[in-house]
Amino acid sequence: MAHLSFDPIRYWGLVDPRRSAPAQPRPQGGKDRLFLAEIGDLAFEIRPLSALLGRIEAWQALESTSIEANVFHGPAFLATAQQHLVEASGQMAALVWDRRSLAQPRLLGLWPLRRSGGPGHAGWHKGLDLRLAASGTPLLDRDFAVEAASALLAGLRQATPGMAGVIFGQIALDGPTARAFRSAAALGGLDILERNVRHRPCIWNRDAAARPAGSLDAGHPVARALSRHGDVRLVTATSPDDVRDATELFLALEASQSAACGQHPLLSGTREAAFFRSLTRTLSRDGQVSVHMLEAGNRLVAASVMLSANGHGWLWRVASDAALQATLAAEIPPADGALSALLDLAVVERLAASQVLALLDAGDRPRNGPASAGHAWNGHQRIGDLALGVGDDGRAGATRVALRRALSAVAGWSRRPRRRAHA
């Protein structure tokens, strides 16, 4: 592995600056670059998120070499969000570059972020909070993950002298990206806290013993009840034309389910519906989206949208026929989400021979009752918010009390766990 001339301890400013002064940042004017700092062989910069479209090739290369896949921080997702979603406009991105190759600089780290303002939580950098995104994991090059994480934290501290800390939201707390930031935090003497911790079901491998068998057989109680309404089958849309048509069917089914549950469907928001259509159309060109539909006769009873990147998949959005679910409740033992759970079983069985090595249920849906007895999920992943607090004296553990007090004042945080809406 190539060596980078970068000493994280030095650039965290934990030694006497008269003996080893960090490289001085060079702020740049203009709309395409808000801040620039040279850190050894690395360069840290902050740009408007909209300006990253000029570096699309480097962005795509980092997405394919990231230590942890995250389609929600890829160019397709964020560029589409910039175009359609109000909450994504005007946001920034922190970037880490390898400066050794000026002709084709290599992007080693990317984190879309926003800086919190207002009394009590000024100086906190938080990841871009998009309701339709199921992961806020930064992208780090797999060969230089710890170096990129250290440079990212050090660059943010240089750019914000009064920085109190950073918050990485909806990140896999035991994943490789979180471990890289923990290592960087240990080098910098930062305090670490986990908040809003929850578990999401996962498929970790393609072990035949863990795969469901015959989920659509007549022996399955939900499939048997559905068979009275016609032949039960799973239909998967992957080509751009099929995904376009299946997206409209999904939106209609999701609107019907939301109306029955008293919720706001995607179709109720013009921008969100346009974002959903545009994103699935864009991702379908590269085979990164599929729509799975469970049908009984000529009736669509459940559907799910799966996004994928680099051998990972996310069951992103799921909808089912609420009226049929109520009808089936009288025929089989009641189970919340029985139709969606049966669809999961069928999807996992079909994907068992595909290239999706790790599948995450990004919807936080309940898994109980006979519908989930097919063991569609063989593991779980701890998801939560990883907070790193910056102390004035740089000693590990010295900022725990101050960090807890500061976090309690940050908008969206409290000492008492609270429920949050997730994609």
C-alpha positions as CSV (number, residue, x, y, z in Angstrom):
1,M,0.0,0.0,0.0
2,A,1.3,3.4,-0.9
3,H,2.5,5.7,1.9
4,L,1.1,9.1,2.7
5,S,3.2,11.8,4.3
6,F,0.6,12.7,6.9
7,D,1.0,12.6,10.7
8,P,-2.5,12.8,12.3
9,I,-1.1,13.7,15.7
10,R,0.7,16.7,14.3
11,Y,-2.2,18.1,12.4
12,W,-4.6,17.8,15.3
13,G,-2.4,20.4,17.0
14,L,-1.7,18.2,20.0
15,V,2.0,19.3,20.2
16,D,3.7,22.6,20.7
17,P,3.0,24.6,17.5
18,R,6.3,26.3,17.9
19,R,8.0,22.9,17.4
20,S,5.7,21.5,14.7
21,A,3.3,23.9,13.2
22,P,0.5,22.4,11.0
23,A,0.3,23.6,7.4
24,Q,-1.5,26.8,7.1
25,P,-4.9,26.7,5.3
26,R,-5.3,28.7,2.2
27,P,-8.9,30.0,2.0
28,Q,-10.0,30.4,-1.6
29,G,-12.7,32.8,-2.8
30,G,-15.3,32.0,-5.3
31,K,-18.4,29.9,-5.3
32,D,-16.7,26.6,-6.2
33,R,-14.3,26.4,-3.2
34,L,-15.1,27.7,0.2
35,F,-12.0,26.5,2.1
36,L,-8.7,24.8,1.3
37,A,-5.9,23.4,3.6
38,E,-2.8,21.3,2.7
39,I,-2.2,18.5,5.2
40,G,1.0,16.6,4.2
41,D,0.3,14.8,1.0
42,L,-3.4,15.4,1.4
43,A,-5.6,18.4,0.6
44,F,-8.8,19.2,2.5
45,E,-11.4,21.4,1.0
46,I,-15.0,22.4,1.5
47,R,-17.2,23.0,-1.5
48,P,-20.9,23.6,-2.1
49,L,-22.5,20.2,-2.8
50,S,-23.8,21.5,-6.1
51,A,-20.1,22.2,-7.2
52,L,-19.2,18.5,-7.0
53,L,-20.8,17.8,-10.4
54,G,-17.6,19.2,-11.9
55,R,-15.7,16.4,-10.2
56,I,-18.1,13.6,-11.1
57,E,-15.5,11.1,-12.3
58,A,-13.5,11.3,-9.1
59,W,-16.7,11.0,-7.1
60,Q,-17.7,7.9,-9.0
61,A,-14.3,6.4,-8.5
62,L,-14.4,7.0,-4.8
63,E,-17.9,5.4,-4.6
64,S,-16.5,2.2,-6.2
65,T,-13.5,2.1,-3.9
66,S,-15.0,3.2,-0.7
67,I,-14.3,1.0,2.4
68,E,-18.1,0.9,3.0
69,A,-20.7,1.2,0.2
70,N,-23.3,3.9,0.5
71,V,-25.5,4.6,-2.5
72,F,-27.1,7.5,-0.6
73,H,-23.8,9.5,-0.8
74,G,-23.2,8.6,-4.4
75,P,-23.4,11.2,-7.2
76,A,-26.7,9.8,-8.6
77,F,-28.6,10.1,-5.3
78,L,-27.2,13.5,-4.1
79,A,-27.2,15.2,-7.5
80,T,-30.9,14.2,-7.9
81,A,-31.6,15.4,-4.4
82,Q,-29.9,18.7,-5.2
83,Q,-32.2,19.1,-8.2
84,H,-35.5,18.3,-6.5
85,L,-35.4,18.5,-2.6
86,V,-35.3,21.7,-0.8
87,E,-33.4,20.3,2.2
88,A,-30.5,19.3,-0.1
89,S,-30.1,22.7,-1.7
90,G,-27.3,25.1,-0.4
91,Q,-25.5,22.3,1.5
92,M,-21.7,21.7,1.6
93,A,-19.3,18.8,1.2
94,A,-16.0,18.2,2.9
95,L,-13.4,16.5,0.6
96,V,-10.0,14.9,1.1
97,W,-7.7,14.6,-2.0
98,D,-4.4,12.9,-2.6
99,R,-2.2,15.8,-3.8
100,R,0.6,13.7,-5.2
101,S,-1.0,13.4,-8.6
102,L,-1.9,16.9,-9.9
103,A,-2.9,15.7,-13.3
104,Q,-5.6,13.3,-12.0
105,P,-6.1,14.0,-8.3
106,R,-7.6,11.1,-6.4
107,L,-10.5,11.7,-4.1
108,L,-10.0,9.8,-0.8
109,G,-12.9,11.1,1.3
110,L,-16.2,12.8,0.9
111,W,-18.8,13.8,3.6
112,P,-21.8,16.0,2.7
113,L,-22.5,18.2,5.8
114,R,-24.1,21.2,7.2
115,R,-23.0,23.3,10.1
116,S,-25.4,23.8,12.9
117,G,-26.0,27.4,14.1
118,G,-27.9,29.1,16.8
119,P,-27.4,29.2,20.6
120,G,-26.4,26.0,22.3
121,H,-25.2,24.1,19.2
122,A,-23.0,26.4,17.2
123,G,-19.8,24.8,16.0
124,W,-21.3,21.4,15.4
125,H,-20.9,19.8,11.9
126,K,-23.7,17.4,11.1
127,G,-24.1,15.1,8.1
128,L,-26.6,16.1,5.5
129,D,-30.0,15.1,6.9
130,L,-32.3,13.9,4.1
131,R,-35.5,12.1,5.1
132,L,-35.3,9.8,2.1
133,A,-31.7,8.8,2.8
134,A,-31.2,5.6,4.8
135,S,-27.5,6.1,5.6
136,G,-25.2,9.0,6.4
137,T,-22.0,7.0,6.2
138,P,-19.1,9.1,4.6
139,L,-17.2,7.7,1.7
140,L,-13.6,6.8,2.5
141,D,-11.0,5.2,0.2
142,R,-10.4,1.6,1.4
143,D,-6.6,1.9,1.1
144,F,-6.4,5.1,3.1
145,A,-9.5,5.1,5.3
146,V,-7.9,6.1,8.6
147,E,-5.7,8.8,6.9
148,A,-8.7,10.2,5.1
149,A,-10.8,10.2,8.3
150,S,-8.0,11.9,10.2
151,A,-7.5,14.5,7.5
152,L,-11.3,15.1,7.3
153,L,-11.5,15.8,11.1
154,A,-8.3,17.9,11.1
155,G,-9.5,19.9,8.1
156,L,-12.8,20.7,9.7
157,R,-11.1,21.8,12.8
158,Q,-8.8,24.1,10.9
159,A,-11.8,25.5,8.9
160,T,-13.8,26.1,12.1
161,P,-11.5,27.2,15.0
162,G,-14.4,27.1,17.4
163,M,-15.6,23.7,16.3
164,A,-17.3,21.7,19.1
165,G,-17.5,18.4,17.3
166,V,-18.9,16.4,14.4
167,I,-22.0,14.1,14.2
168,F,-22.2,11.2,11.7
169,G,-25.9,10.3,11.5
170,Q,-27.3,6.9,10.6
171,I,-24.0,5.2,10.4
172,A,-23.2,1.5,11.0
173,L,-21.6,1.8,14.4
174,D,-19.7,-1.5,14.0
175,G,-18.8,-0.9,10.3
176,P,-15.4,-0.2,8.8
177,T,-16.1,3.5,8.3
178,A,-17.0,4.0,12.0
179,R,-13.9,2.1,13.0
180,A,-11.8,4.4,10.9
181,F,-13.2,7.4,12.6
182,R,-12.7,5.8,16.0
183,S,-9.1,5.3,15.2
184,A,-8.8,8.9,14.0
185,A,-10.6,10.1,17.2
186,A,-8.1,8.1,19.3
187,L,-5.2,9.8,17.6
188,G,-6.8,13.2,18.2
189,G,-7.9,12.5,21.8
190,L,-11.5,13.0,21.0
191,D,-14.5,11.8,23.1
192,I,-16.9,9.4,21.4
193,L,-20.6,9.0,22.0
194,E,-23.3,6.8,20.3
195,R,-26.9,8.0,20.2
196,N,-30.2,6.8,18.7
197,V,-28.8,3.3,18.5
198,R,-31.2,0.7,16.9
199,H,-30.9,-2.5,15.0
200,R,-31.7,-3.2,11.3
201,P,-32.1,-6.7,9.9
202,C,-29.4,-7.8,7.4
203,I,-28.4,-10.6,5.1
204,W,-24.7,-10.9,5.7
205,N,-23.9,-13.7,3.2
206,R,-25.3,-16.2,0.7
207,D,-25.1,-19.2,3.0
208,A,-27.6,-21.8,1.7
209,A,-28.6,-22.8,5.3
210,A,-29.7,-19.2,6.0
211,R,-31.8,-18.8,2.8
212,P,-35.6,-19.2,3.0
213,A,-37.0,-22.1,1.1
214,G,-40.3,-22.1,-0.9
215,S,-41.5,-18.8,0.4
216,L,-44.3,-18.7,-2.2
217,D,-45.2,-22.4,-1.8
218,A,-48.7,-23.3,-0.8
219,G,-47.4,-24.3,2.5
220,H,-46.7,-20.8,3.6
221,P,-49.7,-19.4,5.5
222,V,-49.7,-16.0,3.8
223,A,-49.1,-17.5,0.4
224,R,-51.9,-20.0,1.0
225,A,-54.3,-17.3,1.9
226,L,-53.2,-15.1,-1.1
227,S,-53.7,-18.1,-3.5
228,R,-57.5,-17.7,-3.0
229,H,-57.2,-14.4,-4.9
230,G,-55.2,-15.9,-7.8
231,D,-51.8,-17.3,-8.6
232,V,-49.1,-15.8,-6.3
233,R,-45.9,-14.8,-8.0
234,L,-42.9,-12.4,-7.7
235,V,-42.2,-10.0,-10.6
236,T,-38.9,-8.1,-10.6
237,A,-38.3,-5.0,-12.8
238,T,-34.6,-4.2,-13.6
239,S,-34.5,-2.7,-17.1
240,P,-35.0,1.1,-17.4
241,D,-38.4,0.8,-19.1
242,D,-39.6,-1.8,-16.6
243,V,-38.4,0.2,-13.6
244,R,-40.2,3.3,-15.0
245,D,-43.5,1.5,-15.2
246,A,-43.0,-0.3,-11.9
247,T,-42.2,2.9,-10.1
248,E,-45.6,4.3,-11.0
249,L,-47.2,1.1,-9.7
250,F,-45.3,1.4,-6.5
251,L,-46.2,5.1,-6.0
252,A,-49.9,4.3,-6.4
253,L,-49.7,1.4,-4.0
254,E,-47.7,3.5,-1.4
255,A,-50.3,6.3,-1.7
256,S,-53.1,3.8,-1.1
257,Q,-51.4,2.4,2.0
258,S,-50.5,5.8,3.4
259,A,-54.1,7.0,3.0
260,A,-55.3,4.0,4.9
261,C,-52.8,4.6,7.7
262,G,-53.4,8.4,7.8
263,Q,-49.9,9.2,6.6
264,H,-48.6,11.5,3.9
265,P,-47.7,9.5,0.7
266,L,-44.8,10.4,-1.5
267,L,-47.2,11.5,-4.2
268,S,-48.5,14.2,-1.8
269,G,-45.3,16.1,-2.3
270,T,-44.5,17.2,-5.8
271,R,-40.8,17.5,-5.2
272,E,-40.5,14.1,-3.4
273,A,-42.4,12.3,-6.1
274,A,-40.3,13.9,-8.8
275,F,-37.1,13.0,-6.9
276,F,-38.3,9.4,-6.6
277,R,-39.0,9.1,-10.3
278,S,-35.8,10.8,-11.4
279,L,-33.6,8.8,-9.0
280,T,-35.0,5.4,-10.0
281,R,-34.7,6.3,-13.7
282,T,-31.0,7.4,-13.2
283,L,-30.0,4.4,-11.2
284,S,-31.7,2.0,-13.5
285,R,-29.3,2.9,-16.3
286,D,-26.4,1.4,-14.2
287,G,-28.4,-1.5,-12.8
288,Q,-28.5,0.0,-9.3
289,V,-32.2,-0.2,-8.7
290,S,-34.8,-3.0,-8.9
291,V,-38.5,-3.0,-8.1
292,H,-39.9,-6.2,-6.7
293,M,-43.7,-6.8,-6.9
294,L,-45.7,-9.5,-5.2
295,E,-48.9,-10.2,-7.2
296,A,-51.9,-12.4,-6.5
297,G,-53.8,-12.9,-9.8
298,N,-54.0,-9.5,-11.4
299,R,-53.7,-7.7,-8.1
300,L,-50.5,-6.0,-6.9
301,V,-50.4,-6.8,-3.1
302,A,-46.9,-5.6,-2.1
303,A,-43.9,-3.9,-3.7
304,S,-40.4,-2.9,-2.6
305,V,-37.7,-0.7,-4.2
306,M,-34.1,-2.0,-3.7
307,L,-31.0,0.2,-4.3
308,S,-27.6,-1.4,-4.7
309,A,-24.0,-0.4,-4.9
310,N,-20.7,-2.4,-4.8
311,G,-22.2,-5.7,-3.7
312,H,-24.5,-4.1,-1.1
313,G,-28.3,-3.7,-1.3
314,W,-30.8,-1.6,0.6
315,L,-34.5,-2.5,0.8
316,W,-35.3,1.2,0.6
317,R,-39.1,1.7,0.3
318,V,-41.8,-0.9,0.9
319,A,-45.6,-0.7,0.4
320,S,-48.4,-3.2,0.6
321,D,-52.2,-3.4,0.0
322,A,-53.7,-2.2,3.3
323,A,-57.2,-3.4,2.4
324,L,-56.0,-6.9,1.5
325,Q,-53.9,-7.0,4.7
326,A,-57.0,-6.3,6.7
327,T,-58.9,-9.1,4.8
328,L,-56.1,-11.6,5.4
329,A,-56.0,-10.8,9.1
330,A,-59.4,-12.6,9.5
331,E,-58.0,-15.7,7.7
332,I,-54.6,-16.1,9.2
333,P,-53.1,-15.3,12.6
334,P,-52.7,-11.5,12.7
335,A,-49.2,-10.3,12.0
336,D,-48.2,-6.7,11.3
337,G,-46.6,-6.4,7.9
338,A,-47.5,-9.9,6.8
339,L,-47.6,-9.1,3.1
340,S,-44.3,-7.1,3.3
341,A,-42.6,-9.9,5.2
342,L,-43.7,-12.5,2.6
343,L,-42.3,-10.2,-0.1
344,D,-39.0,-10.0,1.8
345,L,-38.8,-13.8,1.9
346,A,-39.4,-14.1,-1.8
347,V,-36.9,-11.3,-2.7
348,V,-34.2,-12.8,-0.5
349,E,-34.7,-16.2,-2.0
350,R,-34.4,-14.7,-5.5
351,L,-31.3,-12.7,-4.6
352,A,-29.5,-15.7,-3.1
353,A,-27.7,-16.3,-6.3
354,S,-27.1,-12.7,-7.2
355,Q,-24.2,-10.4,-6.7
356,V,-25.8,-8.7,-3.6
357,L,-23.6,-10.0,-0.8
358,A,-25.0,-7.8,2.0
359,L,-28.6,-6.7,2.1
360,L,-29.9,-4.1,4.7
361,D,-33.5,-3.5,5.5
362,A,-33.5,0.3,5.4
363,G,-37.1,0.7,6.5
364,D,-37.1,-0.3,10.2
365,R,-40.2,-2.4,9.7
366,P,-41.5,-4.8,12.3
367,R,-40.5,-8.5,12.1
368,N,-42.8,-10.7,14.1
369,G,-45.4,-13.3,13.8
370,P,-45.6,-16.2,11.4
371,A,-44.9,-14.0,8.3
372,S,-41.2,-13.6,9.5
373,A,-40.7,-17.2,10.5
374,G,-38.9,-18.0,7.2
375,H,-35.6,-16.6,8.6
376,A,-35.2,-14.2,5.7
377,W,-32.7,-12.2,7.7
378,N,-29.7,-13.9,9.2
379,G,-28.2,-11.0,11.2
380,H,-28.6,-7.4,12.2
381,Q,-26.6,-4.2,12.0
382,R,-26.3,-1.5,14.7
383,I,-27.3,1.8,13.3
384,G,-27.0,5.1,15.1
385,D,-25.4,8.5,15.4
386,L,-21.6,8.7,16.1
387,A,-20.6,12.0,17.8
388,L,-17.0,13.1,18.2
389,G,-16.4,15.9,20.6
390,V,-13.3,18.2,20.4
391,G,-11.7,19.1,23.7
392,D,-9.6,22.3,24.3
393,D,-6.8,20.4,26.0
394,G,-6.8,17.4,23.6
395,R,-6.9,14.8,26.4
396,A,-8.9,11.7,25.8
397,G,-12.0,11.6,28.1
398,A,-11.7,15.1,29.2
399,T,-14.7,16.4,27.3
400,R,-17.3,13.7,28.1
401,V,-19.3,15.9,30.5
402,A,-19.1,18.9,28.2
403,L,-20.0,16.8,25.2
404,R,-23.1,15.4,26.8
405,R,-24.2,18.9,27.8
406,A,-23.6,20.2,24.3
407,L,-25.4,17.4,22.7
408,S,-28.4,17.9,24.9
409,A,-28.7,21.4,23.4
410,V,-28.2,20.4,19.8
411,A,-31.4,20.5,17.8
412,G,-32.8,16.9,17.5
413,W,-30.9,15.6,20.5
414,S,-32.0,14.9,24.0
415,R,-31.1,12.8,27.0
416,R,-34.3,10.9,26.6
417,P,-34.4,8.6,23.5
418,R,-36.9,9.7,21.0
419,R,-38.4,8.3,17.9
420,R,-37.3,9.7,14.6
421,A,-38.6,9.1,11.1
422,H,-36.4,7.2,8.8
423,A,-36.5,6.3,5.1
